[in-house]
């Protein structure tokens, strides 16, 4: 008998992870194509190379900004939950002391 592991939410790649994988593969293919072009023609399309790297850098920068914003919101939510928990604990202690 073969037991199958259930996929949890952490096991599945998220959208940003998929995008990063696609960007990495695309960049590797593009770099290989530019090397082939250079070997054949002894020149490369500099403007195209600059635009591709600028687009990929921009995409990664935006994804980093989104990830940072999500992390800050999550941290803020945890801080608020901690404050509420601490206040509840203080109220319980005050009631016990009286």
Residue, then its C-alpha position, 0 to 999 in steps of 0.5 A: x500500500x502506498x500512502x499519499x501525503x496530503x498537500x498542505x498550503x505550505x507545499x503548494x507554490x504561491x503565485x509569486x514563487x511561480x512568477x520567480x521561477x518563470x522569470x528565472x527560466x526566461x532569463x536563462x533562455x534569453x541569456x543563452x539566446x544572446x550568447x548564440x546571437x553573439x557567436x553568430x553575428x559577433x554583436x548583441x542587441x544592447x537596447x533589447x538586453x537593457x529593456x529585458x533586464x529593466x523589466x525583470x528588475x522592475x517586476x522583482x522590485x514590485x513583487x518585493x514591495x508587495x511581499x514587504x507590505x504583506x509582512x508589515x500588515x501581518x506583523x501589525x495584526x500580530x501586535x494588535x492580537x498580542x496587545x489584546x491578549x495582554x490586556x485580557x491577562x491584566x484584567x484577569x489579574x486585577x479581578x483576582x487581586x480584588 
